[in-house]
Amino acid sequence: MLVALLLLPTVLATSSPKRGLIHIPSPAHPADDAIWLSPPTDLTWYYNYAAAPSPALPALHFVPQLWGAPSSDSDTAFLDAVRALLAAGTNVSHVLAFNEPDGAAGSGGSDVDPARAARAWNREIAPLRELGVRLGAPAVTGAPAGMAWLRAFFEACGCEADFVPVHWYGSFEGLASRVGEVRAAWPRAEIWVTDYITRYSYFGSFRSDVSNVGPNAAMLTQDGELTDIGSWYLGRGATGNVPKGGKKKSGAVARGAAGWAAWVVAGVVVVALVVV
Ligand SMILES: *[C@@H]1O[C@H](CO)[C@@H](O)[C@H](O)[C@H]1NC(C)=O
């Protein structure tokens, strides 16, 4: 843990076109969105768990996501929405599929079984490859069950993803271990690419008093000022603003087993998109 703590400022201070934002709109404080765009900022891209871009972030490159599986096996709303973006001239270079499908709804997961996810992926995601879009595998949780879910998904799907998202809430060592596991499971990653972490996005872009992953992971304080982590992530210096917590939601409890220290390093890289 100590090693991870020491690494954190170094990792976050490195300017990179890979750096993205998981955009969590704050209806109570809409002006917070301006913080992500005001210079200097290292952010280049974002996703928001949805098919439609966030109107507040026109300057960043948008990555649509099919968050969960539609209830109907003939639903093509996501595919239609991305096709419409492309037809309107929007540069959609990548799409993401299923946020934590192996996780329960109560902790932020989309709770989809691998077979249904496979049907939805083949119907809503796969056709986008012909349009030049690179396709993401489902973004499973960091739990060991996440790997099993992903294997079952690929077996049911008979498909190939262009990149595998890795979610990690915890230490750097744990993240490195999961990335190694993914590479071992889908070894094409070793063949196609050398720098295999192509993008990452930190969670989260919200105030500490509404954080569901503990106050110390938030990029904004309860008053909407950048925390050290938030400022480092944008490529700036420390602010010394100390985030204070409010409520802890169920997700925080589920992920909180490692104690408060884990929150400090929570999501050094929460979402790493690994090309395979
Ligand atoms: C679209 O976005 C991707 C990713 O940022 C970029 O690599 C590519 O050059 C862009 N294409 C166009 C036509 O702007």
PDBQT file of the ligand as one rigid body, heavy atoms in Angstrom, charges set to zero:
ROOT
HETATM    1  C1  LIG A 301     -11.134  10.318 -34.110  1.00  0.00    +0.000 C 
HETATM    2  O1  LIG A 301     -10.732  10.142 -32.788  1.00  0.00    +0.000 OA
HETATM    3  C2  LIG A 301      -9.639   9.271 -32.622  1.00  0.00    +0.000 C 
HETATM    4  C3  LIG A 301      -9.412   9.065 -31.152  1.00  0.00    +0.000 C 
HETATM    5  O2  LIG A 301      -9.227  10.282 -30.481  1.00  0.00    +0.000 OA
HETATM    6  C4  LIG A 301      -8.429   9.829 -33.345  1.00  0.00    +0.000 C 
HETATM    7  O3  LIG A 301      -7.356   8.939 -33.219  1.00  0.00    +0.000 OA
HETATM    8  C5  LIG A 301      -8.765  10.031 -34.812  1.00  0.00    +0.000 C 
HETATM    9  O4  LIG A 301      -7.702  10.635 -35.458  1.00  0.00    +0.000 OA
HETATM   10  C6  LIG A 301     -10.014  10.889 -34.961  1.00  0.00    +0.000 C 
HETATM   11  N1  LIG A 301     -10.400  10.915 -36.351  1.00  0.00    +0.000 N 
HETATM   12  C7  LIG A 301     -10.745  12.047 -36.972  1.00  0.00    +0.000 C 
HETATM   13  C8  LIG A 301     -11.161  11.884 -38.394  1.00  0.00    +0.000 C 
HETATM   14  O5  LIG A 301     -10.726  13.133 -36.424  1.00  0.00    +0.000 OA
ENDROOT
TORSDOF 0
